[in-house]
Amino acid sequence: MKTIPLTQGKVAVVDDCDYDYLMQWKWGYDGRYARRREGSNDNTRIIRMHQAMVDAPLVDHIDGDRLNNTRANLRAATRSQNGYNRGKTKSNTSGYKGVGWHKAAGKWAAFIQYDKIPKHLGLFKCKHEAARAYNKAALELHGEFASLNIIQEPQPVG
């Protein structure tokens, strides 16, 4: 593996066999992806590094690291599959994807989305149980694109 320097002090990781091809351009970092500009000022288009490497309309980073552009980390995906592989949102308060506090019930709720349809998975006394329910449903519904929670079990007191 080799690294390609980007703007903002970032680097992208690529396989040795792709390095020379990709180094023929100057690559930047847009806050999310490695990218470059192509064309003239009146007709400029953005080309993301991962899209230049995989011949598919949408490319998914398996490990979620958008600067890991090794072949083993890239795969063609549909928009839904790419969404399944996203991590938890910034507004998440439980620490787990697909888990939130249900104020009226006073319990943790687990939920998942599949084919644009939200699905309620149940109410749970602890967020760890809800996270396990999400993980089970994610494996069943999202398969290899499932982004699973790493469950941190509470430590016994005393």
C-alpha positions as CSV (number, residue, x, y, z in Angstrom):
1,M,0.0,0.0,0.0
2,K,1.0,3.6,-0.7
3,T,-0.2,7.0,0.4
4,I,-1.2,9.8,-1.9
5,P,-0.9,13.3,-0.4
6,L,-4.1,15.4,-0.3
7,T,-4.8,19.0,0.7
8,Q,-5.4,19.9,4.4
9,G,-2.6,17.5,5.5
10,K,-4.7,14.4,4.6
11,V,-3.5,11.3,2.8
12,A,-5.4,8.6,0.8
13,V,-4.3,5.0,1.0
14,V,-4.2,3.0,-2.3
15,D,-2.8,-0.3,-3.5
16,D,0.7,-0.3,-5.1
17,C,-0.7,-1.2,-8.5
18,D,-2.9,1.9,-8.6
19,Y,-0.4,4.4,-7.3
20,D,1.3,5.5,-10.5
21,Y,-2.0,5.8,-12.3
22,L,-3.5,8.0,-9.6
23,M,-0.4,10.1,-9.1
24,Q,-0.8,11.7,-12.6
25,W,-3.2,14.1,-11.0
26,K,-3.1,16.4,-8.0
27,W,-5.7,15.2,-5.4
28,G,-7.4,17.3,-2.8
29,Y,-9.5,16.7,0.3
30,D,-13.1,18.2,0.4
31,G,-13.8,17.3,4.0
32,R,-15.1,13.9,3.1
33,Y,-13.3,12.4,0.1
34,A,-10.1,12.5,-2.0
35,R,-11.1,14.3,-5.2
36,R,-9.8,16.2,-8.1
37,R,-11.1,18.7,-10.6
38,E,-11.3,18.0,-14.3
39,G,-12.0,20.4,-17.2
40,S,-11.9,24.1,-17.7
41,N,-13.3,26.9,-15.5
42,D,-16.6,27.0,-17.3
43,N,-17.0,23.2,-17.5
44,T,-15.4,21.7,-14.3
45,R,-16.4,18.4,-12.9
46,I,-15.3,16.7,-9.6
47,I,-13.9,13.2,-9.8
48,R,-13.6,11.4,-6.5
49,M,-10.7,9.0,-6.2
50,H,-12.8,5.9,-5.3
51,Q,-15.1,6.5,-8.3
52,A,-12.0,6.7,-10.6
53,M,-11.0,3.3,-9.5
54,V,-14.3,1.3,-9.6
55,D,-16.5,1.3,-12.7
56,A,-19.8,1.7,-11.0
57,P,-22.3,4.6,-10.5
58,L,-21.9,4.3,-6.7
59,V,-19.0,3.0,-4.7
60,D,-19.0,2.0,-1.1
61,H,-16.1,2.1,1.4
62,I,-16.5,-1.2,3.3
63,D,-14.7,-0.1,6.5
64,G,-16.3,3.4,6.4
65,D,-12.9,5.1,6.0
66,R,-13.4,7.4,2.9
67,L,-9.7,7.8,2.5
68,N,-9.0,4.0,2.4
69,N,-9.1,3.5,-1.4
70,T,-7.5,0.1,-1.5
71,R,-9.3,-2.3,-3.9
72,A,-10.2,-4.6,-1.0
73,N,-12.1,-1.7,0.7
74,L,-14.2,-0.6,-2.4
75,R,-17.3,-2.3,-3.8
76,A,-20.1,-1.3,-6.1
77,A,-23.3,-0.5,-4.2
78,T,-26.8,0.8,-4.6
79,R,-27.8,4.0,-2.8
80,S,-29.7,1.8,-0.2
81,Q,-26.7,-0.5,0.3
82,N,-24.4,2.5,0.8
83,G,-26.8,3.9,3.4
84,Y,-26.9,0.6,5.3
85,N,-23.1,0.8,5.8
86,R,-23.3,4.3,7.3
87,G,-22.3,4.7,11.0
88,K,-24.5,6.3,13.6
89,T,-25.6,9.9,13.2
90,K,-24.0,12.9,14.9
91,S,-27.2,13.5,16.9
92,N,-27.1,10.0,18.3
93,T,-27.4,9.9,22.1
94,S,-27.3,6.2,22.9
95,G,-23.9,5.5,21.3
96,Y,-25.4,2.8,19.1
97,K,-26.7,2.9,15.6
98,G,-30.5,2.3,15.4
99,V,-31.0,2.9,19.2
100,G,-32.8,5.8,20.8
101,W,-34.6,6.7,24.0
102,H,-38.4,6.4,23.8
103,K,-39.5,9.1,26.3
104,A,-43.1,8.0,26.6
105,A,-42.3,4.4,27.3
106,G,-39.2,5.2,29.4
107,K,-37.3,2.5,27.5
108,W,-34.7,2.2,24.8
109,A,-36.2,1.7,21.3
110,A,-34.5,-0.2,18.5
111,F,-35.3,0.7,14.9
112,I,-33.9,0.0,11.4
113,Q,-34.7,1.1,7.8
114,Y,-34.9,-1.3,4.9
115,D,-35.9,-0.3,1.3
116,K,-36.8,3.2,2.6
117,I,-39.3,1.8,5.1
118,P,-38.6,2.3,8.9
119,K,-39.1,-0.8,11.1
120,H,-39.6,-0.7,14.9
121,L,-37.7,-3.6,16.5
122,G,-39.0,-3.2,20.0
123,L,-38.5,-1.5,23.4
124,F,-35.8,-2.6,25.8
125,K,-34.7,-1.9,29.4
126,C,-31.1,-1.3,28.4
127,K,-29.5,0.2,25.3
128,H,-27.2,-2.8,25.0
129,E,-30.2,-5.1,24.4
130,A,-31.6,-2.7,21.9
131,A,-28.2,-2.6,20.1
132,R,-28.2,-6.4,19.9
133,A,-31.7,-6.3,18.4
134,Y,-30.5,-3.8,15.8
135,N,-27.4,-5.9,15.0
136,K,-29.6,-9.0,14.4
137,A,-32.0,-7.2,12.1
138,A,-29.1,-5.5,10.3
139,L,-27.5,-8.8,9.5
140,E,-30.8,-10.2,8.3
141,L,-31.9,-7.2,6.2
142,H,-28.6,-5.6,5.1
143,G,-26.4,-8.6,4.8
144,E,-22.7,-7.8,3.9
145,F,-23.6,-4.1,3.9
146,A,-24.6,-4.2,7.6
147,S,-22.9,-1.7,9.9
148,L,-23.0,-3.4,13.2
149,N,-22.7,-1.9,16.7
150,I,-19.8,-2.8,18.9
151,I,-21.5,-3.4,22.1
152,Q,-19.8,-2.1,25.3
153,E,-21.3,-4.1,28.2
154,P,-21.7,-2.2,31.4
155,Q,-19.1,-3.0,34.1
156,P,-20.4,-4.4,37.4
157,V,-20.3,-1.9,40.2
158,G,-18.2,-2.6,43.3
